């Protein structure tokens, strides 16, 4: 499967447009000759025209026929039609110049005239015919009235007078053509064909657009379907063919409110542009202006249905320039944002904008009244409807492409994502091609990303991807996607992690390629006046050696990345043995969780001896786990595992609870000794840690003063303020706090002076071979003197012989522990050890009592 970039399908779109235009031109040239010539003065007939304007609408036929003075015109187009509540009387004097009688038709191509009464008089001045046309309610409609015309006969060499009484609330202008009846019938058939074609095209476009709306539920399609429907209603009223679509009463209503329908068309056009160009998606001044304009148009639409049409037409003429200007501003301001759709939207409206010039020019007499000019507006609507339907289809296609693009591409790097990578790898596996799947991780990206803005992150990732892609631009690396401008060879798996496929498993070739890629990526990116070095690590897995599915290969390549040390090497192949050890460790997680919940762990005690008296001062509790399958698991393994998976807090609370339980048993037997418990940095973050310790002590009736918490030096730099708060709370319960493994981490005199520690524990690395190392002796002596000056008790761990114990005693060390005294003992063994050494009672170490007594 290929994912093509988002480019408009210009070839198809332009070809379809040209096809429509050419088809229209061919159809026009083919059928233009079929239309009869429209004229007001046919051959063989002498016709004269005159008009009389009744400004008061009060003159009756008898007065007009006998007394009115008509102003002669050569052509009825010269009659000065004007908006207003007035009547026009037109006199048509027809003289047959031939001996045969003539069957003539007086044709009026304006079905919207409210009242059009025609009266025929013979030579003697006697009325012989009367017709009532127009769309007034009094007259009504019949199917035979379209297009509006009257048929009459004039005998040979006879003369006939026709008086036309015209009244309309709207613009009363209308053409007056005199045709032979057979020419009129031909014209009628052709006009019905034009009307039927227009209605069919608009119905198809409207139904299609509404069907798309039902499928997608996007308002833009519903609005355009409404626009198409209103266009058909409006043109049906203007040209009269609406009588074939609607009941007479409804058609009369539409015909009498064409200005209101035009306002409605403006409203839907603006709303369509608003949705099509996605103006509603952004908060801006333009959006507010469009919203206000929509409300104004809605108000004008409603008002135009209740006020006289000639008044509402004035508003329509005044608002047209503003409407077109607003549409232009919409396109201009949204061109850059919606540049994929704006050109199509603009081009689709061109036919209607051009055709919209014809109606006002016709009614004002600035252009000749011909059928082509008369139906130009209708043809413009047809072209616009078809082109806009195509534009909507193209918009729909691009939206679907954009959805696919978002599903298959990363927004930061604009690279294909893991879905595309997986698809390509699946295809290679199906063809059984050997390959190497590589994962590239940007070093320190997770640390840098929170401090970058979106644009900075895009720029930074883009720079890395460009250099990586340049290094991998060779035939040995699989093309993941053939783009419009360049080919993509890398895919984004997640932020900061990218994958690519090398079509080889040859180690030397791969090492050479990856080495050059690492060198190419290693450079500096300037970001906000900072120069950030971009480096990375690469992990790889091979098919079929390391797996037979995409998920397995990808997971193993990511494992190889995680196991790669930037200090030792920059790329690493998947190692099945190392992975097995990690997998086994991860399998212990559920077992460890179950062991904590079911009390399947044990506490061992290593005695701590007072060097001055030789008595048992207390013990350090050490955690042990006897796994039912793997046997004794090292604490370094499962404690580190607990920290990685978030079980360390549960483990520490279990140790404290079990230690207090065992302490309560010791107190019952008369052995009140101190217990030292190790606490990690993450344990300090346990909510209400001190309160929980106090609750456990109260549960087992154990004085909190017999507990000592040993904190490693790394704990002190994790969260100093939180640590200070916890130690202050511990001091309120007289719980001692010790610095464990002093000298191996980050401790400083500042921490020792500001935090209320009670004990300092020298690490075993300084105690081992103490008697043979003057340097270590100086360090231990200086550390002890410093601790004593701060009022701290000093403990030495790792004491394995009597000579070392003697040196420590001479230096002033208070407490010692190690194999010289005892190995770590189970609780029962520790109990026996205490009984055996019970003659030597512990002596309290004198130190300043800074913390007060235990509360309560």
C-alpha positions in Angstrom: 0.0 0.0 0.0 1.3 3.4 -0.9 0.5 6.6 1.0 0.6 9.5 -1.4 1.1 13.1 -0.1 -1.7 15.6 0.1 -1.8 17.3 -3.3 -5.0 18.2 -5.1 -6.0 15.9 -8.0 -5.6 18.9 -10.4 -5.5 16.8 -13.5 -8.9 15.1 -12.8 -10.4 18.3 -11.6 -9.3 20.4 -14.5 -10.3 17.7 -17.0 -13.8 17.5 -15.5 -14.2 21.2 -15.7 -13.1 21.4 -19.3 -15.5 18.6 -20.1 -18.4 20.4 -18.7 -17.5 23.7 -20.5 -16.9 21.9 -23.8 -20.1 19.9 -23.4 -22.1 23.1 -22.7 -20.5 24.9 -25.8 -21.3 21.9 -28.1 -24.9 21.7 -26.8 -25.3 25.4 -27.2 -24.0 25.4 -30.7 -26.1 22.4 -31.6 -29.4 23.6 -30.3 -29.0 27.4 -30.8 -30.2 27.1 -34.4 -33.4 25.4 -33.2 -34.6 28.4 -31.3 -36.8 30.8 -33.4 -35.7 34.4 -33.8 -37.4 36.6 -31.2 -38.7 39.9 -32.6 -41.3 42.5 -31.9 -41.9 43.2 -35.6 -42.4 40.0 -37.6 -42.5 40.0 -41.4 -45.8 40.6 -43.2 -47.1 42.5 -40.2 -47.0 46.2 -39.4 -46.7 46.7 -35.6 -46.6 49.9 -33.7 -46.2 50.3 -29.9 -47.1 53.0 -27.4 -47.2 53.3 -23.6 -49.1 55.2 -21.0 -48.1 55.3 -17.3 -50.9 55.4 -14.7 -49.2 56.8 -11.5 -52.4 56.6 -9.5 -53.5 53.1 -10.5 -56.9 54.5 -11.0 -57.6 54.5 -14.8 -60.0 52.0 -16.2 -60.0 50.3 -19.6 -62.7 52.5 -21.2 -60.7 55.7 -20.3 -57.4 54.3 -21.5 -59.0 53.1 -24.8 -60.9 56.3 -25.5 -59.0 59.1 -23.9 -55.4 58.2 -22.9 -52.6 59.6 -24.8 -50.0 57.0 -25.6 -46.4 57.8 -26.2 -45.1 56.1 -29.4 -41.9 53.9 -29.3 -40.3 51.9 -32.1 -39.5 49.0 -29.8 -41.2 47.9 -26.5 -37.7 47.7 -25.0 -37.7 51.5 -25.0 -40.5 51.6 -22.4 -39.1 53.2 -19.2 -40.0 50.5 -16.7 -39.4 51.6 -13.1 -39.8 50.2 -9.6 -42.8 51.6 -7.7 -46.5 51.1 -7.2 -47.8 52.2 -10.6 -49.5 50.7 -13.6 -48.3 50.6 -17.2 -50.6 50.5 -20.2 -49.0 49.3 -23.5 -50.8 49.6 -26.8 -49.9 47.2 -29.6 -51.4 48.0 -33.0 -51.1 45.1 -35.4 -51.8 45.5 -39.2 -51.9 42.3 -41.3 -50.2 43.2 -44.6 -51.1 39.9 -46.2 -54.3 38.5 -47.6 -54.2 35.3 -45.5 -55.2 35.5 -41.9 -52.3 35.2 -39.4 -52.2 33.1 -36.2 -49.9 35.1 -33.9 -48.7 34.8 -30.4 -47.9 37.7 -28.1 -45.1 36.3 -25.9 -44.0 37.7 -22.5 -41.0 36.0 -20.9 -41.8 37.4 -17.4 -44.0 35.1 -15.3 -43.5 37.3 -12.1 -45.7 40.2 -13.2 -48.5 40.4 -10.6 -51.2 41.6 -13.0 -51.1 41.3 -16.7 -54.4 41.9 -18.4 -54.6 41.8 -22.2 -57.6 43.2 -24.2 -58.1 42.8 -28.0 -60.2 45.2 -30.1 -61.2 44.9 -33.8 -61.3 47.5 -36.5 -64.6 48.9 -35.2 -63.1 49.4 -31.7 -65.1 46.5 -30.2 -63.5 44.3 -27.6 -63.3 40.8 -28.9 -60.9 39.0 -26.5 -59.7 39.4 -22.9 -56.9 37.5 -21.2 -55.7 37.6 -17.6 -52.1 36.6 -17.0 -49.6 37.3 -14.2 -49.1 35.5 -10.9 -51.6 37.3 -8.7 -53.7 35.2 -6.4 -56.9 36.4 -8.0 -56.0 34.9 -11.4 -54.2 31.7 -10.2 -52.0 29.5 -12.3 -52.6 26.8 -14.9 -50.0 24.5 -16.5 -50.7 25.8 -19.9 -49.7 29.3 -18.9 -46.0 28.6 -19.1 -44.3 30.3 -20.8 -46.8 33.2 -20.5 -48.3 34.2 -23.9 -51.6 34.9 -25.6 -52.7 33.5 -29.0 -54.9 35.6 -31.4 -55.7 35.8 -35.1 -55.7 38.7 -37.5 -57.6 38.4 -40.8 -56.0 39.4 -44.1 -55.4 43.1 -44.4 -57.2 43.6 -41.1 -56.1 45.6 -38.1 -56.3 44.7 -34.5 -55.5 46.6 -31.3 -54.2 45.0 -28.1 -54.0 46.9 -24.8 -51.7 45.5 -22.1 -52.4 46.5 -18.4 -49.2 45.8 -16.4 -48.9 46.1 -12.6 -46.3 44.5 -10.3 -45.0 45.2 -6.8 -41.6 44.2 -8.1 -39.8 45.4 -11.2 -42.4 45.4 -14.0 -40.0 45.2 -16.9 -40.9 42.5 -19.4 -40.1 41.7 -23.1 -42.9 41.8 -25.6 -42.4 39.5 -28.6 -44.7 38.8 -31.5 -44.3 35.4 -33.0 -46.1 33.0 -35.4 -47.9 30.4 -33.4 -45.8 27.5 -34.8 -42.7 29.4 -33.8 -44.0 29.8 -30.3 -44.8 26.1 -30.0 -41.2 25.3 -31.0 -39.9 27.8 -28.5 -42.1 26.3 -25.8 -40.8 22.8 -26.4 -37.2 23.9 -26.3 -37.7 26.0 -23.1 -39.3 23.0 -21.4 -36.3 21.0 -22.4 -34.0 23.6 -20.8 -36.1 23.8 -17.7 -36.2 20.0 -17.3 -32.4 19.7 -17.8 -31.8 22.4 -15.2 -34.2 20.9 -12.7 -32.7 17.4 -13.2 -29.1 18.6 -12.8 -30.0 20.6 -9.6 -32.0 17.7 -8.2 -29.1 15.2 -8.8 -26.6 17.6 -7.2 -28.9 18.3 -4.3 -29.7 14.7 -3.6 -26.0 13.7 -3.9 -24.9 16.4 -1.5 -27.6 15.5 1.0 -26.6 11.9 0.8 -23.0 12.8 1.6 -24.2 14.8 4.5 -26.2 11.8 5.8 -23.0 9.8 5.6 -20.5 12.3 7.0 -22.7 14.5 9.2 -20.8 17.6 8.2 -22.9 20.7 8.1 -21.2 22.2 5.0 -22.9 19.5 2.8 -26.3 20.1 4.3 -25.9 23.9 3.8 -24.9 23.4 0.1 -27.9 21.0 -0.4 -30.1 23.8 0.9 -28.4 26.3 -1.4 -29.1 24.1 -4.4 -32.7 23.7 -3.4 -33.3 27.4 -2.9 -31.5 28.1 -6.2 -34.0 25.8 -8.0 -37.0 27.4 -6.2 -35.8 30.9 -7.1 -35.1 30.2 -10.7 -38.4 28.2 -10.9 -40.2 31.4 -9.8 -38.2 33.7 -12.1 -38.7 31.6 -15.2 -42.1 30.1 -14.2 -41.3 26.4 -14.4 -41.9 26.1 -10.7 -45.5 25.5 -11.5 -44.5 22.0 -12.6 -42.8 21.4 -9.2 -45.1 23.0 -6.6 -48.8 23.5 -6.0 -50.1 26.8 -7.5 -50.5 28.5 -4.1 -46.9 27.7 -3.2 -45.6 28.8 -6.6 -47.5 32.1 -6.3 -45.9 32.7 -2.9 -42.4 32.0 -4.3 -43.1 34.2 -7.3 -44.2 37.1 -5.1 -41.1 36.8 -2.9 -38.2 36.4 -5.2 -36.2 39.1 -3.3 -36.7 37.1 -0.1 -35.5 34.0 -1.8 -32.5 35.9 -3.1 -31.6 37.0 0.4 -32.0 33.4 1.5 -29.6 32.4 -1.3 -27.1 35.1 0.0 -27.4 33.7 3.5 -26.8 30.1 2.5 -23.9 31.2 0.2 -22.1 33.0 3.1 -22.8 30.2 5.5 -21.4 27.7 3.0 -18.3 29.8 2.5 -18.0 30.1 6.3 -18.1 26.3 6.7 -16.2 25.4 3.6 -13.2 27.6 4.4 -13.4 26.6 8.1 -13.7 30.1 9.4 -15.8 28.6 12.3 -12.7 26.6 13.4 -10.8 29.7 14.6 -11.5 32.4 17.1 -11.0 35.6 15.1 -12.4 39.0 14.2 -13.3 37.6 10.8 -15.4 34.9 12.4 -17.3 37.5 14.4 -17.9 39.7 11.3 -19.3 36.7 9.4 -21.6 35.8 12.3 -23.0 39.3 12.4 -23.4 39.3 8.6 -25.3 36.0 8.8 -27.7 37.5 11.4 -28.2 40.6 9.2 -29.0 38.5 6.2 -31.4 36.3 8.2 -33.2 39.5 9.4 -33.4 40.9 5.9 -34.7 37.5 4.6 -37.5 37.5 7.1 -38.4 41.2 6.6 -38.5 40.9 2.8 -41.4 38.4 3.1 -43.6 41.0 4.7 -42.7 44.3 3.1 -43.4 45.4 -0.5 -41.1 43.8 -3.0 -40.0 47.0 -4.6 -38.8 48.2 -1.1 -37.0 45.0 -0.3 -35.4 45.1 -3.8 -33.8 48.4 -2.8 -32.1 46.7 0.2 -31.0 43.8 -2.1 -29.3 46.1 -4.6 -27.6 48.0 -1.8 -26.3 44.9 0.0 -25.0 43.1 -3.0 -21.6 44.9 -3.1 -21.1 44.3 0.6 -21.9 40.6 0.2 -19.5 40.1 -2.6 -16.8 42.0 -0.7 -17.2 39.9 2.4 -17.0 36.7 0.3 -13.8 38.1 -1.2 -12.3 38.9 2.2 -13.2 35.4 3.4 -11.3 33.8 0.5 -8.3 36.2 0.9 -7.9 35.7 4.6 -8.3 32.0 4.5 -6.4 31.4 1.3 -3.2 30.4 3.2 -4.9 28.2 5.8 -7.3 26.5 3.4 -5.1 26.7 0.4 -6.0 23.2 -0.7 -9.7 24.2 -1.0 -9.7 28.0 -1.6 -8.8 27.8 -5.3 -11.5 25.3 -6.0 -14.0 27.3 -4.0 -13.1 30.5 -5.9 -13.1 28.9 -9.3 -16.5 27.3 -8.7 -18.2 30.6 -8.1 -16.8 32.3 -11.2 -19.6 31.2 -13.6 -22.3 32.4 -11.2 -20.5 35.7 -10.5 -20.3 36.4 -14.2 -23.9 35.2 -14.9 -25.1 37.3 -12.0 -24.3 40.5 -14.0 -27.0 39.7 -16.6 -30.3 40.1 -14.6 -29.7 43.7 -13.5 -28.4 44.7 -16.9 -31.5 43.1 -18.5 -34.0 44.8 -16.3 -32.3 48.2 -16.6 -32.1 47.8 -20.4 -28.3 48.1 -20.7 -28.1 44.9 -22.7 -30.3 43.4 -25.4 -33.1 41.1 -24.1 -32.3 37.8 -25.8 -32.9 34.2 -24.7 -29.1 33.7 -24.2 -29.0 36.7 -21.9 -32.2 35.7 -20.2 -31.0 32.2 -19.3 -27.3 33.1 -18.6 -28.1 33.3 -14.9 -29.6 29.8 -15.0 -26.7 28.4 -16.9 -24.3 30.0 -14.4 -26.2 28.3 -11.6 -25.9 25.0 -13.3 -22.1 25.3 -13.9 -21.6 26.6 -10.3 -23.6 23.7 -8.8 -21.7 21.1 -10.8 -18.3 22.6 -10.1 -19.0 23.1 -6.4 -20.2 19.6 -6.2 -16.9 18.5 -7.6 -15.1 20.9 -5.2 -17.0 19.3 -2.3 -16.0 15.8 -3.6 -12.4 17.0 -3.9 -12.6 18.4 -0.4 -14.0 15.1 0.9 -11.2 13.2 -0.8 -8.6 15.5 0.7 -10.2 15.2 4.1 -10.0 11.4 3.8 -6.4 11.7 2.7 -5.7 14.0 5.6 -7.3 11.5 8.0 -5.1 8.7 6.5 -2.1 11.1 6.7 -2.7 11.7 10.4 -3.1 8.0 11.0 0.1 7.2 9.1 2.4 10.2 9.8 4.0 11.8 12.8 3.1 15.5 13.3 6.5 16.6 14.7 8.7 15.1 12.0 6.2 14.7 9.2 7.7 11.3 8.7 5.6 8.1 8.3 4.8 6.6 11.6 5.0 3.1 13.1 1.9 2.0 11.1 3.7 2.5 7.8 6.9 0.9 9.2 4.9 -2.2 10.3 3.2 -2.5 7.0 6.5 -2.5 5.1 8.0 -5.0 7.5 5.0 -7.2 7.1 5.5 -7.2 3.3 9.1 -8.1 3.6 8.3 -10.9 6.0 5.6 -12.2 3.6 8.2 -12.3 0.8 10.7 -13.9 3.2 13.4 -11.3 2.5 16.2 -11.1 5.0 16.6 -7.6 6.5 17.6 -5.7 9.6 15.2 -3.6 11.5 16.9 -0.6 13.2 15.7 1.8 15.9 17.4 5.2 16.3 16.9 7.0 19.7 17.8 10.7 20.1 19.9 11.0 23.2 18.5 13.0 26.0 15.3 13.8 24.1 13.0 13.0 26.9 15.0 15.4 29.2 15.0 18.2 26.6 11.5 17.9 25.2 9.6 19.3 28.3 11.6 22.6 27.9 10.9 23.0 24.2 7.9 24.7 22.6 6.1 22.8 19.9 7.8 24.8 17.1 11.2 24.3 18.8 10.6 20.6 19.1 9.5 20.4 15.4 12.6 22.3 14.3 14.9 20.2 16.5 13.4 16.8 15.5 13.3 18.0 11.8 17.0 18.8 11.8 17.9 15.3 13.3 15.6 13.6 10.8 17.0 15.5 7.8 20.5 14.5 8.7 19.6 10.9 9.5 17.6 10.6 6.2 20.6 12.1 4.3 22.9 9.4 5.8 20.4 6.6 4.9 19.7 7.8 1.4 21.0 4.7 -0.4 19.6 1.6 -2.0 20.5 -0.5 1.0 17.8 1.2 3.1 14.2 0.3 2.3 11.9 3.2 1.0 8.9 3.2 3.3 6.9 5.7 1.4 7.3 7.2 -2.1 6.5 10.9 -1.5 5.5 13.7 -3.9 8.9 15.4 -3.6 11.2 12.9 -1.9 11.2 9.3 -0.6 10.9 8.5 3.1 13.2 5.9 4.5 12.7 6.5 8.2 9.5 6.3 10.3 8.6 7.7 13.7 7.9 5.0 16.3 7.3 7.5 19.1 8.7 10.9 20.0 12.5 10.8 19.8 12.5 7.2 18.4 12.7 6.4 14.7 12.9 3.2 12.7 14.3 2.1 9.4 14.9 -1.1 7.5 18.3 -2.2 6.0 17.9 -4.8 3.3 20.8 -6.8 4.5 21.9 -8.9 7.5 25.7 -8.6 6.7 27.2 -7.3 10.0 30.1 -5.5 8.4 27.9 -3.6 5.9 25.4 -2.7 8.6 28.1 -1.5 11.1 29.6 0.7 8.4 26.2 2.1 7.4 25.2 2.8 11.0 28.6 4.3 11.9 28.3 6.8 9.0 24.7 7.6 10.1 25.8 8.3 13.7 28.6 10.5 12.4 26.2 12.4 10.2 23.7 13.0 13.0 26.3 14.1 15.5 26.2 17.9 15.1 24.9 21.0 16.9 21.4 22.5 16.5 21.0 26.2 17.4 17.8 26.6 19.4 16.9 29.8 21.3 20.5 31.0 21.6 21.5 27.5 22.8 23.7 25.1 20.9 22.4 21.5 21.5 24.5 18.6 20.4 22.4 15.9 18.6 23.6 12.4 19.2 21.8 9.1 19.2 21.9 5.3 19.8 20.8 2.6 17.5 19.5 -0.9 18.3 18.8 -3.5 15.7 17.1 -6.9 15.2 17.4 -9.3 12.3 14.8 -11.3 10.3 14.5 -14.2 10.5 17.2 -14.8 13.3 15.5 -12.6 16.0 11.9 -13.1 15.1 9.2 -13.9 12.5 6.7 -11.1 13.2 6.8 -7.3 13.1 5.9 -6.9 16.7 8.7 -9.2 17.9 11.3 -7.6 15.7 10.3 -4.1 16.7 10.2 -5.0 20.4 13.7 -6.6 20.2 15.2 -3.7 18.3 13.8 -1.3 21.0 15.3 -3.6 23.7 18.6 -3.3 21.9 18.3 0.5 22.0 17.6 0.4 25.7 20.6 -1.8 26.4 22.9 0.4 24.4 25.3 2.5 26.5 26.2 5.8 24.9 29.5 5.8 26.7 30.6 2.4 25.4 29.1 2.1 21.9 26.6 4.0 19.8 24.8 1.0 18.3 23.9 -2.4 19.5 22.4 -5.6 18.0 19.8 -7.6 19.9 21.5 -10.1 22.3 19.2 -13.0 23.0 21.2 -14.1 26.1 21.1 -10.6 27.7 17.4 -10.4 26.8 16.7 -13.7 28.5 18.2 -12.4 31.7 16.0 -9.3 31.5 13.0 -11.3 30.6 13.5 -13.6 33.6 13.9 -10.5 35.9 10.6 -9.1 34.6 8.9 -12.4 35.2 9.8 -12.0 38.8 7.6 -8.9 39.1 4.3 -10.7 39.6 6.0 -13.2 41.9 7.5 -10.3 44.0 4.1 -8.6 44.2 2.5 -11.8 45.4 5.3 -12.4 47.9 4.7 -9.0 49.4 1.0 -9.6 49.7 1.4 -13.1 51.1 4.3 -12.4 53.5 6.6 -14.8 51.7 9.7 -12.6 52.3 12.0 -12.8 55.3 14.0 -10.4 57.4 17.5 -11.2 58.5 19.3 -9.4 61.2 23.0 -8.5 61.2 24.1 -7.6 64.8 25.6 -4.2 65.5 28.1 -4.3 68.4 29.1 -1.5 70.8 32.9 -1.3 70.5 33.3 0.1 74.0 31.4 -2.7 75.8 31.1 -5.5 73.3 27.4 -5.6 73.9 24.7 -5.9 71.1 23.5 -2.4 70.4 21.0 -3.6 67.8 20.8 -4.9 64.3 20.4 -3.9 60.7 17.4 -5.7 59.1 18.2 -7.2 55.7 15.6 -8.4 53.3 15.7 -11.9 51.8 13.5 -13.8 49.3 13.5 -17.5 48.8 11.8 -17.9 45.4 10.0 -21.2 45.0 11.5 -21.8 41.6 14.8 -19.8 41.4 15.8 -20.2 45.1 17.5 -17.4 46.9 17.2 -14.2 44.9 19.8 -11.5 45.5 18.4 -8.3 47.1 20.3 -6.3 44.5 18.2 -7.9 41.9 14.7 -7.8 43.4 15.1 -4.4 45.2 16.3 -2.8 41.9 13.4 -4.5 40.1 11.0 -3.1 42.7 12.3 0.4 42.1 11.9 0.0 38.3 8.3 -1.2 38.4 7.1 0.9 41.3 6.9 -1.7 44.0 9.6 -0.3 46.2 7.2 1.7 48.5 5.1 -1.4 49.1 8.3 -3.4 49.8 9.6 -0.8 52.3 6.3 -0.6 54.2 6.3 -4.4 54.4 9.8 -4.3 55.9 8.8 -1.7 58.5 5.7 -3.6 59.5 7.6 -6.9 59.8 10.4 -5.2 61.6 8.1 -3.8 64.2 6.4 -7.1 64.6 9.7 -8.8 65.3 10.7 -5.9 67.6 7.5 -6.5 69.6 8.5 -10.1 70.1 12.0 -9.1 71.2 10.5 -6.7 73.8 8.2 -9.4 75.1 11.3 -11.6 75.6 13.2 -8.8 77.3 15.5 -7.8 74.4 15.0 -4.2 73.7 17.4 -3.5 70.9 17.6 -0.9 68.1 16.5 -1.8 64.6 18.0 -0.1 61.5 16.0 -0.1 58.3 17.2 1.0 54.9 15.0 3.6 53.1 15.3 4.6 49.4 14.8 8.0 47.8 11.4 7.0 46.4 10.3 6.0 49.9 10.7 9.5 51.1 7.9 10.5 48.7 5.4 8.1 50.3 2.4 10.2 51.4 2.2 10.5 55.2 5.3 8.2 55.6 5.9 9.3 59.2 2.3 8.9 60.2 2.2 5.4 58.7 5.4 4.5 60.7 3.8 5.8 63.9 0.6 3.9 63.2 2.5 0.6 62.7 4.5 1.2 65.9 1.3 1.8 67.8 -0.3 -1.3 66.3 2.5 -3.5 67.7 3.1 -1.4 70.9 6.7 -0.6 70.0 8.4 2.6 71.1 9.4 4.6 68.0 12.7 5.5 69.7 14.0 2.0 69.0 13.9 2.6 65.2 16.6 4.0 63.0 16.1 4.8 59.3 19.2 4.6 57.1 19.2 6.9 54.2 21.6 6.6 51.3 23.4 9.8 50.2 21.5 9.7 46.9 18.3 10.2 48.8 19.5 13.6 50.0 19.7 15.1 46.5 16.4 13.7 45.2 14.1 16.3 46.9 15.9 18.3 49.6 12.8 20.2 50.9 10.7 17.0 51.2 13.6 15.2 52.9 14.0 18.1 55.5 10.3 17.9 56.2 10.3 14.1 56.7 13.4 14.2 59.0 11.8 16.9 61.1 8.7 14.8 61.5 10.7 11.7 62.4 12.5 13.7 65.1 9.2 14.4 66.7 8.8 10.6 67.3 12.5 10.3 68.4 13.2 8.1 65.3 16.9 8.2 64.5 18.1 9.0 61.0 21.4 7.7 59.7 23.4 8.6 56.6 24.2 5.2 55.1 27.2 4.4 52.9 28.8 7.7 53.8 31.5 8.7 51.3 30.1 7.0 48.2 27.6 9.6 47.1 26.7 13.3 47.2 26.8 14.2 50.9 28.4 17.5 51.9 28.9 19.4 55.1 25.9 21.6 54.1 23.6 18.6 54.4 25.2 17.4 57.6 24.9 20.8 59.2 21.3 21.6 58.1 19.6 18.2 58.4 19.0 16.7 61.9 20.8 13.4 61.4 21.7 11.3 64.5 24.1 8.8 62.9 26.8 8.5 60.2 27.6 5.1 58.8 31.0 4.7 57.1 30.8 2.6 53.9 32.5 -0.8 53.9 34.8 0.3 51.0 36.7 2.4 53.5 36.8 -0.4 56.1 38.1 -3.1 53.9 42.0 -3.4 54.2 41.9 -0.5 56.7 44.9 -1.8 58.6 47.0 -1.9 55.5 46.0 1.5 54.0 47.2 4.7 55.8 45.1 6.7 53.3 41.9 5.0 54.4 42.9 5.3 58.1 43.3 9.1 57.7 39.8 9.3 55.9 38.1 7.2 58.6 39.8 9.1 61.5 38.9 12.5 59.9 35.3 11.4 59.3 34.9 10.2 62.8 36.2 13.4 64.3 33.9 15.4 62.1 30.9 13.4 63.1 31.7 13.6 66.8 32.0 17.4 66.5 28.5 17.4 65.0 27.1 15.2 67.8 26.6 12.2 65.5 27.1 8.5 66.4 29.5 6.7 64.1 28.9 3.2 62.7 31.3 1.2 60.6 30.1 -1.7 58.4 32.2 -4.5 56.9 34.3 -5.2 59.9 35.8 -8.7 59.3 38.7 -9.0 61.8 39.7 -8.1 65.3 42.6 -5.9 64.2 40.2 -3.7 62.2 37.8 -3.5 65.2 40.6 -2.4 67.4 41.7 0.4 65.0 38.1 1.6 64.8 37.7 1.6 68.6 40.9 3.6 68.9 39.6 6.2 66.4 36.4 6.6 68.5 34.0 4.7 66.3 30.9 3.8 68.3 29.3 0.8 66.6 30.6 -1.9 64.3 29.0 -4.6 62.2 30.3 -7.3 60.0 31.3 -10.9 59.6 33.8 -10.5 62.5 30.8 -10.5 64.8 28.1 -12.3 62.8 26.7 -13.0 59.4 23.1 -11.9 58.8 20.8 -14.1 60.8 17.3 -15.2 60.5 15.0 -14.0 63.3 15.1 -17.2 65.2 18.9 -17.4 64.9 19.2 -13.7 66.0 17.1 -14.5 69.0 19.5 -17.3 70.0 22.4 -14.9 69.4 20.9 -12.4 71.7 20.3 -15.0 74.4 23.9 -16.2 74.1 25.3 -12.7 74.5 22.7 -11.4 76.9 25.4 -10.9 79.7 26.7 -8.0 77.9 23.9 -5.4 78.2 24.0 -2.5 75.7 25.1 0.9 76.9 23.4 4.0 75.5 25.6 6.2 73.5 25.8 9.7 74.9 24.7 12.3 72.3 22.8 15.5 72.6 19.1 15.0 73.0 18.0 17.5 70.4 14.7 16.0 69.5 12.7 15.8 72.7 10.6 12.8 73.8 8.2 10.7 71.8 4.8 12.3 71.5 1.9 11.0 73.4 
